[in-house]
Amino acid sequence: MSLLIAGFPETRALGKKIAQGLSAKYTDIFIEDFPDSEFHLALKDNPRDKTVVILSSMSKNPNEKLIETLLVGGIAKDYRAKKIILMATYFPYLRQDKHFLKYDSFSSKHIIKLFSSFDKIITIDPHLHRIKHMQDWVSKAESISAKELIADYIATRFKGEATIIGPDEESAQWNKPIAEQLDDKVVILKKTRFSSTHIKQKEQGNEKFKKNVIIIDDIISTGKTIAGALALAKKQGAKNLYCIGIHGLLVNGADKLITKHAELITTNTIPNHYSKIDVSPIIINALKRFR
C-alpha cells in the first residue's frame, strides 16, 4: 500500500475510518513534551516511499496544533515520504482575512504559507469570506465541503418539514446551497458585530416557519451568533429548534448556551459529544486520486 494515513489522538477514530475506506494503512502520531514544553513527535510506521496523509484538526489549542502538524510534515519529509498531504479537517486563523484594524494581523494568508512545503493542502469548509479560494494564498491548497452531507442528514431526518435559517450574511455560502439541494429557501439574518462576544441581529421580514427550524453555520465558537438567531426564531414563533455546525469549536460553554434552546448537531471535523454527521465519505473521495 502506498497510502499512509497518520492521525493525531483526536483524529484517530476518523483516520481509521478513512484508512479502511481507502484500503490504506493507518498510523498513530505520538506526542510528548520535553521539560521546557517543546514538542517531540514520532510516527509509529515508516513513511518512506509512501504518500503520507496527515489528518489534523487544528481546533483546540490551535497554536500548538499548528506546530505539531508542521513537525509531522517534517518527519515524513526527513524519512523520504513520496508525497505529503495535509488533510485539515479544521484550519485555524482563516477568519482574519484582511487588516480589520490599523496595524493588525492578516493572519490567514501568512499561516497557510507555513505549509507550503507540503505537496497538497486540503481542508474542509474553510471560513472564506473576502478571499474566495484557498488557491489565492497557496496554489497547492484546495477545499472540500460537508454541505451535501448536511443536506442529506436534513432530508433523511426532517422529511421536508424544516425551515433553514442563516445566522448572518457570511453563513449564506453554506446554508443557501444546502437549502437549494433540499429545494427550499433560506432565511438570512442581518448581524452587526461589535466585538468577538457582542453581536446584534435582526429578523429579515415576517417569515412563517415550518414544523422544525434549523440554524446552520460553518463555525460555532462562542455560540453568541447562534443564540441570537435562536432568540429571533423563537420570537417569530419557531417551536422545534435545531442547530447544525460544520466545525464545533464550542468554546467557553457555547454548547450549554445553545442546548438551552435547541438540539445541537455538528460534524466530526472537530470530534465532540454532538458529532452526528460523519465527514469520512468526503475525505475518502478527495483522497482516492492519491492511491
C-alpha positions in Angstrom: 0.0 0.0 0.0 1.4 3.4 -0.9 -1.1 5.5 1.1 -0.4 6.0 4.8 -3.0 7.9 7.0 -1.4 9.5 10.0 -3.7 10.6 12.8 -3.3 12.6 16.0 -5.1 11.3 19.1 -8.1 13.4 18.4 -8.4 12.3 14.8 -7.6 8.6 15.4 -11.2 7.3 15.1 -11.8 9.3 11.9 -8.4 8.3 10.5 -9.1 4.6 10.9 -12.5 5.0 9.1 -10.7 6.8 6.2 -7.9 4.2 6.0 -10.5 1.4 5.9 -12.4 3.2 3.2 -9.3 3.6 1.1 -7.8 0.1 1.9 -4.8 2.1 3.3 -2.7 1.7 6.3 -3.3 3.8 9.4 -0.6 5.0 11.8 -0.6 6.9 15.0 1.2 10.2 15.7 2.8 10.1 19.1 3.3 13.4 21.0 5.2 14.1 24.2 6.6 17.3 25.8 10.2 18.0 26.7 10.7 19.6 30.1 10.8 23.0 28.5 7.4 22.4 26.8 8.8 21.8 23.4 7.1 19.0 21.4 8.6 15.7 20.5 6.7 13.8 17.9 7.0 10.4 16.1 5.2 8.3 13.6 4.6 4.6 14.5 5.3 3.4 11.0 7.9 4.2 8.4 6.7 6.8 5.8 9.4 6.0 3.3 8.1 5.9 -0.3 4.5 6.4 0.9 2.0 9.1 0.2 1.5 10.3 3.8 -1.8 12.0 4.7 -1.6 14.0 7.9 -5.1 14.1 9.4 -5.2 17.2 11.6 -8.0 19.0 13.4 -6.2 22.2 14.4 -9.0 23.4 16.7 -8.3 23.1 20.4 -5.1 25.0 21.2 -4.6 25.9 17.5 -1.1 27.4 18.1 0.1 24.1 19.5 -1.7 22.1 16.8 -0.1 24.2 14.0 3.4 23.4 15.3 2.6 19.7 15.8 1.3 19.4 12.3 4.3 21.2 10.8 6.6 18.9 12.7 4.9 15.7 11.5 5.2 17.0 7.9 8.9 17.4 8.6 9.2 13.8 9.9 7.5 12.5 6.7 9.9 14.6 4.6 13.0 13.6 6.5 12.2 9.9 6.2 11.6 10.2 2.4 7.9 10.1 2.0 6.9 10.1 -1.7 4.3 12.8 -1.1 3.0 14.7 1.9 -0.7 15.8 2.1 -2.2 17.8 4.9 -5.9 16.9 5.4 -7.0 19.6 7.7 -10.5 18.9 9.0 -10.4 22.4 10.5 -7.9 25.1 9.6 -7.5 27.9 12.1 -6.8 31.7 11.6 -8.8 31.9 8.4 -11.4 34.3 9.8 -8.7 37.1 9.9 -8.8 37.6 6.1 -7.9 41.3 6.0 -6.5 44.0 8.1 -9.5 44.9 10.3 -7.7 47.4 12.4 -4.7 49.6 11.9 -1.5 47.6 12.0 -3.3 44.3 13.0 -2.6 40.9 11.6 -3.8 39.5 8.3 -3.1 36.0 9.7 -4.9 33.8 7.2 -2.6 34.5 4.3 0.5 34.0 6.4 -0.5 30.9 8.4 -1.4 28.8 5.4 2.0 29.6 3.8 3.7 27.8 6.7 2.6 24.6 5.0 4.0 25.5 1.5 6.5 22.6 1.8 3.5 20.1 1.7 2.6 18.7 -1.7 -1.1 19.3 -1.2 -3.2 21.1 1.4 -6.9 20.0 1.6 -9.3 21.5 4.2 -13.0 21.1 4.9 -15.2 24.2 4.6 -12.6 26.8 5.3 -14.0 30.1 6.5 -13.5 32.2 3.4 -15.3 35.5 3.0 -13.3 38.3 1.4 -10.9 35.7 -0.1 -12.9 33.3 -2.2 -10.5 30.4 -2.8 -7.7 28.7 -0.8 -5.5 28.8 -4.0 -5.4 32.6 -3.7 -2.9 32.1 -0.9 -1.1 28.9 -1.9 -1.6 27.2 -5.3 -1.5 23.7 -4.0 -4.3 24.3 -1.5 -7.9 23.3 -2.1 -11.1 22.8 -0.1 -13.9 20.2 0.1 -17.3 20.7 1.6 -19.7 18.9 4.0 -22.7 20.7 2.6 -24.1 17.7 0.8 -23.7 15.5 3.8 -25.6 18.1 5.9 -28.4 18.3 3.2 -28.7 14.5 3.2 -28.9 14.4 7.0 -31.7 17.0 7.0 -33.6 15.3 4.2 -33.4 11.9 5.9 -34.3 13.2 9.4 -36.8 16.0 8.8 -38.6 14.8 5.6 -39.1 18.3 4.2 -40.6 19.7 7.4 -37.9 22.2 8.2 -37.1 25.9 7.7 -33.4 26.7 7.3 -32.0 29.9 8.9 -28.6 31.5 8.4 -27.5 33.5 11.5 -25.6 36.1 9.4 -24.7 37.1 5.9 -21.4 35.2 6.0 -23.2 31.9 6.6 -25.1 32.2 3.3 -22.3 30.4 1.4 -23.1 27.3 3.4 -26.9 27.4 4.1 -28.0 28.6 0.7 -26.5 25.6 -1.2 -27.9 23.3 1.4 -31.4 24.8 1.1 -31.2 24.6 -2.7 -30.3 20.9 -2.6 -33.4 20.5 -0.5 -35.4 22.5 -3.0 -36.1 25.1 -0.3 -35.2 28.7 0.6 -33.2 30.1 3.5 -33.9 33.0 5.8 -30.7 35.0 6.4 -30.5 37.2 9.5 -28.6 40.5 9.4 -25.8 40.8 12.0 -23.8 43.7 13.4 -20.6 42.7 15.2 -19.3 45.0 18.0 -16.7 42.6 19.3 -16.0 38.8 19.4 -18.6 38.3 22.1 -21.0 41.2 21.4 -23.3 41.0 18.4 -26.7 42.2 17.4 -29.1 40.5 14.9 -32.4 41.5 13.3 -35.0 39.4 11.5 -35.5 39.6 7.7 -39.2 40.1 7.1 -42.1 38.3 8.7 -41.3 34.7 7.9 -43.6 31.7 8.6 -41.7 28.7 9.8 -42.3 25.0 9.2 -42.6 22.5 11.9 -38.8 22.4 12.5 -36.3 25.3 12.3 -32.7 24.6 11.6 -29.9 27.2 12.1 -26.8 26.3 10.1 -23.4 27.9 10.3 -19.9 26.8 9.5 -18.1 27.6 12.8 -19.7 27.6 16.2 -17.3 29.2 18.5 -18.7 31.2 21.5 -22.3 30.4 20.4 -23.3 34.1 20.7 -24.4 34.4 17.0 -26.3 31.1 17.2 -28.0 32.1 20.5 -29.1 35.4 18.9 -30.6 33.6 15.9 -32.4 31.2 18.2 -33.9 34.0 20.2 -35.2 35.7 17.0 -36.6 32.4 15.7 -38.5 31.9 18.9 -39.8 35.4 18.8 -41.2 34.7 15.3 -43.0 31.5 16.5 -40.5 28.7 16.0 -41.2 25.6 18.1 -38.7 22.8 17.4 -35.2 24.3 17.1 -32.1 22.7 15.8 -28.6 24.0 15.3 -26.1 22.4 12.8 -22.5 23.5 12.8 -19.8 22.2 10.5 -17.0 23.0 12.9 -18.0 22.8 16.6 -15.3 24.7 18.4 -17.7 25.2 21.3 -15.5 27.4 23.5 -16.5 28.8 26.9 -19.6 26.7 27.3 -21.1 27.5 23.9 -22.8 24.1 23.8 -24.7 24.8 27.0 -25.8 28.2 25.7 -27.2 26.6 22.6 -28.7 23.4 24.1 -30.9 25.5 26.4 -33.0 26.3 23.4 -32.1 23.8 20.6 -30.7 20.4 19.8 -27.1 20.8 18.8 -25.6 18.8 15.9 -22.1 19.0 14.4 -19.9 17.1 12.0 -16.9 15.3 13.3 -14.3 17.6 11.8 -13.8 18.5 15.5 -14.8 15.4 17.4 -17.2 16.2 20.3 -20.3 14.9 22.0 -22.6 16.4 19.3 -20.8 15.0 16.3 -23.6 13.2 14.4 -22.6 13.9 10.8 -19.6 11.9 9.6 -17.2 13.6 7.2 -15.2 10.5 6.3 -17.0 9.9 3.0 -15.9 13.3 1.5 -12.3 12.8 2.8 -12.2 9.3 1.2 -13.5 10.7 -2.0 -10.9 13.5 -2.0 -8.0 11.1 -1.4 -8.9 8.4 -3.9 -6.7 10.1 -6.6 -3.6 9.7 -4.4 -3.8 5.9 -4.0 
